Amino acid sequence: MIEIDGTMGEGGGQVLRSSLTLSLLTRQAVHLTRIRANRSKPGLGFQHRMAVHAAARISHARVEGDRIGSQSLQFEPGVVESGDYHFDIGTAGATSLVLQTVMLPLALASAPSQLTVTGGTHVPWSPCFHYLDWHWRAFMLRLGMHCDLDMVMAGFYPQGGGVVRASLPGDSRIKALQLSERGRLLRVRGLSAVANLADEIGARQRNRAMRQLRGLECDIDIALETLPAHSRGTVLVLLAEFEHSQACFFALGARGKPAEQVADEVVEELLRFLATDGAVDRRLADQLLLPLALADQPSELRTSEVTSHLLTNAEVIEKFLPVKITFDGYLGQPATLHVAP
């Protein structure tokens, strides 16, 4: 049984989720202690517990400690089985994080699977649905993992109530990735969307972003949309498309937060990325690390920033797999990642 200290690295929920995914992929039991011990609400939250339940259900795992607030978990997986699964987080917990815990093991299974997750689709501190669909899914397809995503209902914090569906044909095979240069910026496309709020808010987000991006020498197109939802909220998403890569950034509205501030946050992130030589944004680098560790050939990836999340993920992966992960840069700086299975 592999022992994982939940306070390692940045000490957040990613230690748990990566451990669960790797346990499913390698069929190695794992014992986690001090889960999120340094957080304001330590232990398992609702979305963390649902990630555990999802991983357990698709593999008929034996689990001990899967209760809210638990800082210790023992997970002993069986064989991952394809199927039609529905997971309800019960709160505005991130549907994206539950999906990412189980999608790779199911994608590598021999038969198709369908996943439905109910909870938050656009909530703080996690990839929103559009980031997942426009960006993460595109790169996973590039690596050989096929999947389709559909948002039936948006779910904003704190109400939640969003519904996301994923279709996985199965029998995927992960390929290595060589991506050291992004190439020329071709275009920026985006979405300014509201749910159960005045359309004028979405228009203000869009207009502010368009003005801020006028200096870029490329086509810029930001669509306006009203999302179906039981909750209220706004989101602005920007996708920068390059010759060899793409980068995605988003920000969410909140009570008392002006639409212009939402736009400023996203544009600032995009411009900060463009000031580096990164081929991928810092969040995507973190999310690609685990699948690249499963490829049969070495990978090389230029990221705009080494984050504590990235370093933590590398440390967890190396506890499960015979892989060597190195960086030629430092925390907070651009770097090239080398993944040698």
TATASUL-V207004 format. One line per field, one symbol per residue. phi: phi as a letter, one per 30 degrees, with the letter a starting at -180 (. if undefined). psi: psi as a letter, one per 20 degrees, with the letter a starting at -180 (. if undefined). burial: 1 if it has 24 or more other ideal C-beta (glycine too) atoms within 12 Angstrom, else 0. A space follows every 10 residues. Layout:
phi=???
psi=???
burial=???
//
This chain:
phi=.dcbddcdhd icddeddddd dddddchcdb bcbhdhdcdd cdidcddddd ddddddddbh dcbbjdbeid cbbcbbdcdd cdlcbbbcdi bdeddddded dcddeddddd bdbbbbbclc cbbdiadded ddddcedddd dddjccacbb cdbdbcdcdi idbbcbcbdi hdbdcdbcbc bdiddcabba bcbbbhbded ddddeddddd ddceddcadb bcdcaccdac cclbbbbbcc ccdcaabbba bcdaeicded dedddddddd dddddccddb ddddeddded dddcdcbdbb bccdadcded ddddddeddc bdbccbbcbc eicdaccccc d
psi=ppppoijqci kaihggghgg ghgghikpqq opqlpkhjrh nrapaghghh gghghghijl qpppjmqpip jpppooqbpp pqaoqppohi akqohhhggh higghhhiri rqqpppppcp hnqqkqprgh ggghfghghh hhijopqqqp ohpqoqpjhc jqppqppoir kqppqrponi phaqpgrpqa poqqokrphh ghhggggggg ghjhipmrqp ooqqqpppqi rqrqqpppop prhiarqqqr qqrrpjoqhh hgghgggggg hhghirkqhq rhghgghigg hhiiqjqqqp poqipprhgg hggggggihh qmqppqqkar piqqqpppon .
burial=0101110111 1111111111 1111110111 1111111000 0111111111 1111111110 1010110101 1111111001 1100111110 1111111111 1111111110 0011111111 1110011111 1111111111 1111111011 1011111011 1111111101 0101111010 0100100111 1111111000 1111110111 0110000001 0111111010 1111111111 1100111111 1110000011 1111111011 1011010111 1111111111 1111100011 1111111011 1111111111 1010101010 0001111110 1
//
